[in-house]
Amino acid sequence: RCSSTIGINEVCICISRVIWSFGIPITKGVLRAERAAAWTIVGAILQASSKQIPQFVNSRFLIGFGLAFTVVGAPLLLAELALPKHRGAIISYYPTCWYLGAIIAAWVTYGTHKIDNAWSWRIPSLLQGVPASLQLLLIWFVPESPRWLISKGRGKEARDILVRHHANGNERSSLVD
């Protein structure tokens, strides 16, 4: 029973990622990053408050559901907004941070494993919501995707973002034209 529960737990995260990997507009637009963060936060809260295995499994599905947006959308938005000469370095931070988060999660889980009550697994469950909470707070300071803006007929706004972030305000820069 224990191994099948663990298997279902892991499959839920993967299934939700697969579902959302097909045809999702990757932007800060329609299916936005803040919604992905909200799904992850809801999943973390439900997981930490679980009393029975079905609630725990469903919460893992919600966490994977929100995570799918972040995993696919964040690197693309970083690549789009990064200055071309810094793009490679900035994009390489994303997977590095992913593994740094995994190491922190492993140490937190290790640190809580000797707690003799449900908080031994509730603390790591709750902490899954911390990065999503940061994302939810800080996403409002990230500009829209220029490609998404252009696809919506908002070319002037896209150009303004490129001028501000790629050309230091120089509207005649070759990076903008």
Secondary structure, DSSP 4 states (H G I P E B T S, - for coil): -HHHHHHHHHHHHHHHHHHHTSS---SSSSS-HHHHHHHHHHHHHHHHT-SSHHHHHHHHHHHHHHHHHHHHHHHHHHHHHS-GGGHHHHHHHHHHHHHHHHHHHHHHHHHHTT-SSTHHHHHHHHHTHHHHHHHHHHGGGSPPPHHHHHHTT-HHHHHHHHHHHHSTT-TT-TTT-
